[in-house]
Amino acid sequence: MSNVKTAVIFYSMGGTNLQLAKWAEEAAKEAGSEVRLLKVEELAPQSVIDANAAWKATVEAAKEIPTAASEDIEWADALIFSIPTRFGNLPSQMKQFLDTQGGLWASGKTVNKVVSGMTSAQNPHGGQEATLLSLYTSMMHWGAIIAAPGYTDPVLFGAGGNPYGTSVTVGQDGKMIENVEEAVKHQVKRTVSIAEWVKNGNQ
């Protein structure tokens, strides 16, 4: 049983990152970690959401999942983020969540969190790497430890081979093109292991 506490924090509009986050939750539990699956607050007007069937269905599917708060960041040893790309950057919902953690940052409570990110876009060059680098830039300011998957397991190549984090191409039908479940699970278990080394080495 691991002594690592893991927060899986996601934003999802079409359901892809909700699925990635659920696989991440499963993997962290398999690694023996205590896990919180969390969404960030939706900022879009309900009328806009209601006009998009996939978006509305995703919001409905995630309605029982708690909304992430600063307390969850403080609680966690490992943080897994799953987000779609928005013009090669973070979606505003996740950006706002990160931007409101100034109090934690100022008190040193983001230091040495072990973090890793996953993302999705509608084509293979849709900004996945840039999105993860944008996330990791914020994590550097937090003093966090970035646990990118690199090329540490062959399953990563079957998922597109992105060394920054598992990334998904979503077809026009809304389905994932790559087979990424095993890549997600490898990335998460690696992150939990690194967090365990950090936590136990600091005791």
C-alpha positions as CSV (number, residue, x, y, z in Angstrom):
1,M,0.0,0.0,0.0
2,S,1.4,3.4,-1.0
3,N,1.4,6.3,1.4
4,V,1.0,8.7,-1.6
5,K,-2.2,10.8,-2.0
6,T,-3.1,11.5,-5.6
7,A,-5.4,14.2,-6.9
8,V,-6.6,13.6,-10.5
9,I,-7.9,17.0,-11.7
10,F,-9.5,17.4,-15.1
11,Y,-11.5,19.6,-17.4
12,S,-13.6,17.9,-20.1
13,M,-16.0,19.3,-22.7
14,G,-16.5,16.3,-25.0
15,G,-15.8,13.4,-22.6
16,T,-12.3,12.5,-23.6
17,N,-10.5,14.0,-20.6
18,L,-13.2,12.7,-18.3
19,Q,-12.3,9.2,-19.6
20,L,-8.5,9.8,-19.3
21,A,-9.1,11.0,-15.7
22,K,-11.1,7.9,-14.8
23,W,-8.3,5.7,-16.2
24,A,-5.8,7.8,-14.2
25,E,-7.9,7.3,-11.0
26,E,-8.0,3.6,-11.6
27,A,-4.2,3.4,-12.2
28,A,-3.4,5.4,-9.0
29,K,-5.6,3.1,-7.0
30,E,-3.9,0.1,-8.6
31,A,-0.6,1.6,-7.4
32,G,-2.0,1.7,-3.8
33,S,-2.6,5.4,-3.7
34,E,-5.5,7.2,-2.0
35,V,-7.1,9.1,-4.8
36,R,-9.5,12.0,-5.3
37,L,-11.0,12.4,-8.8
38,L,-11.9,16.1,-9.3
39,K,-13.2,18.4,-12.0
40,V,-12.5,22.1,-12.3
41,E,-15.4,24.6,-12.2
42,E,-17.2,25.1,-15.5
43,L,-17.2,28.8,-16.7
44,A,-19.3,28.6,-19.8
45,P,-22.9,29.7,-19.7
46,Q,-25.4,26.9,-19.3
47,S,-27.2,28.1,-22.5
48,V,-24.0,27.4,-24.5
49,I,-23.5,24.0,-22.9
50,D,-27.1,23.1,-23.6
51,A,-26.7,23.9,-27.3
52,N,-23.9,21.3,-27.6
53,A,-25.1,17.7,-27.1
54,A,-21.6,16.2,-26.3
55,W,-20.8,19.0,-23.9
56,K,-24.1,18.7,-22.1
57,A,-23.7,15.0,-21.8
58,T,-20.2,15.4,-20.4
59,V,-21.3,17.9,-17.8
60,E,-24.1,15.5,-16.9
61,A,-21.8,12.5,-16.6
62,A,-19.4,14.4,-14.3
63,K,-22.1,16.0,-12.1
64,E,-21.4,13.8,-9.1
65,I,-17.6,14.4,-9.3
66,P,-16.5,17.0,-6.7
67,T,-15.1,20.3,-7.8
68,A,-11.4,20.8,-7.1
69,A,-10.4,23.3,-4.4
70,S,-7.1,24.6,-2.9
71,E,-7.5,22.1,-0.1
72,D,-7.2,19.2,-2.6
73,I,-3.9,20.6,-3.9
74,E,-2.5,20.9,-0.4
75,W,-3.7,17.4,0.5
76,A,-2.1,15.7,-2.5
77,D,1.4,14.4,-2.9
78,A,0.9,13.7,-6.6
79,L,-1.2,15.7,-9.1
80,I,-2.4,14.4,-12.4
81,F,-4.0,17.0,-14.8
82,S,-6.1,16.0,-17.8
83,I,-7.1,18.9,-20.2
84,P,-8.0,19.5,-23.8
85,T,-5.9,21.9,-25.8
86,R,-7.2,25.4,-26.6
87,F,-5.2,27.0,-29.4
88,G,-2.1,25.2,-28.0
89,N,-2.8,26.4,-24.4
90,L,-4.8,25.5,-21.3
91,P,-8.5,25.8,-21.4
92,S,-9.7,28.9,-19.4
93,Q,-11.4,26.7,-16.8
94,M,-8.2,25.0,-15.8
95,K,-6.2,28.2,-16.1
96,Q,-8.5,30.0,-13.7
97,F,-8.2,27.1,-11.2
98,L,-4.4,27.3,-11.3
99,D,-4.4,31.1,-11.2
100,T,-6.5,31.1,-8.0
101,Q,-3.8,29.0,-6.1
102,G,-1.7,32.1,-5.3
103,G,-2.4,31.7,-1.6
104,L,-1.1,28.1,-1.6
105,W,1.9,29.1,-3.7
106,A,2.8,32.1,-1.4
107,S,2.7,29.8,1.7
108,G,5.0,27.2,0.0
109,K,2.3,24.5,-0.1
110,T,2.8,23.8,-3.8
111,V,6.5,23.0,-3.4
112,N,7.6,19.4,-4.3
113,K,4.2,18.3,-5.5
114,V,4.9,15.7,-8.2
115,V,2.9,16.5,-11.3
116,S,2.1,15.0,-14.7
117,G,-0.3,16.1,-17.4
118,M,-2.4,14.6,-20.2
119,T,-4.2,16.3,-23.0
120,S,-6.3,15.9,-26.2
121,A,-6.9,17.6,-29.5
122,Q,-8.7,16.9,-32.8
123,N,-5.6,16.3,-34.9
124,P,-2.0,15.0,-34.2
125,H,-0.5,18.4,-34.4
126,G,-3.3,20.3,-32.7
127,G,-1.1,21.7,-29.9
128,Q,-0.9,18.8,-27.4
129,E,2.8,19.4,-26.6
130,A,2.4,23.2,-26.3
131,T,-0.6,22.6,-24.0
132,L,1.4,20.4,-21.7
133,L,4.4,22.7,-21.7
134,S,2.0,25.6,-20.7
135,L,0.8,23.5,-17.8
136,Y,4.4,22.6,-16.8
137,T,5.4,26.3,-16.9
138,S,2.9,27.0,-14.1
139,M,4.2,23.9,-12.3
140,M,7.8,25.2,-12.4
141,H,6.6,28.4,-10.7
142,W,4.9,26.3,-8.1
143,G,8.2,24.6,-7.3
144,A,6.6,21.3,-8.3
145,I,8.5,18.2,-9.6
146,I,7.4,17.4,-13.2
147,A,7.1,13.6,-13.9
148,A,6.8,13.5,-17.6
149,P,6.6,10.0,-19.0
150,G,9.4,10.4,-21.5
151,Y,10.0,7.2,-23.4
152,T,10.0,4.9,-20.3
153,D,7.8,2.2,-21.7
154,P,6.9,0.9,-25.2
155,V,3.2,1.5,-24.6
156,L,3.9,5.3,-25.0
157,F,4.6,4.8,-28.7
158,G,1.2,3.2,-29.3
159,A,-0.3,6.3,-27.8
160,G,1.4,8.7,-30.2
161,G,4.8,8.8,-28.5
162,N,4.5,12.2,-26.8
163,P,7.2,12.4,-24.1
164,Y,5.6,15.3,-22.3
165,G,2.4,13.3,-21.4
166,T,-0.2,11.1,-22.8
167,S,-2.0,12.9,-25.6
168,V,-5.0,11.8,-27.6
169,T,-6.2,12.6,-31.1
170,V,-10.0,12.8,-31.1
171,G,-11.8,12.0,-34.4
172,Q,-14.8,13.9,-35.9
173,D,-17.0,11.2,-34.3
174,G,-15.6,12.1,-30.9
175,K,-13.8,8.8,-30.4
176,M,-10.1,8.5,-29.5
177,I,-7.9,7.5,-32.4
178,E,-5.0,6.1,-30.4
179,N,-5.1,3.3,-27.9
180,V,-4.0,5.3,-24.8
181,E,-5.4,3.5,-21.8
182,E,-2.1,1.6,-21.0
183,A,-0.1,4.8,-21.6
184,V,-2.2,6.7,-19.1
185,K,-1.8,3.9,-16.6
186,H,1.9,3.7,-17.0
187,Q,2.3,7.5,-16.7
188,V,0.2,7.7,-13.6
189,K,1.9,4.7,-11.9
190,R,5.3,6.3,-12.7
191,T,4.1,9.6,-11.2
192,V,2.9,7.9,-8.0
193,S,6.2,6.0,-7.7
194,I,8.2,9.2,-8.0
195,A,5.9,10.9,-5.5
196,E,6.5,8.0,-3.1
197,W,10.3,8.4,-3.5
198,V,10.0,12.1,-2.8
199,K,7.7,11.7,0.2
200,N,9.6,8.9,1.8
201,G,13.0,10.6,1.2
202,N,11.8,13.7,2.9
203,Q,10.6,11.9,6.1
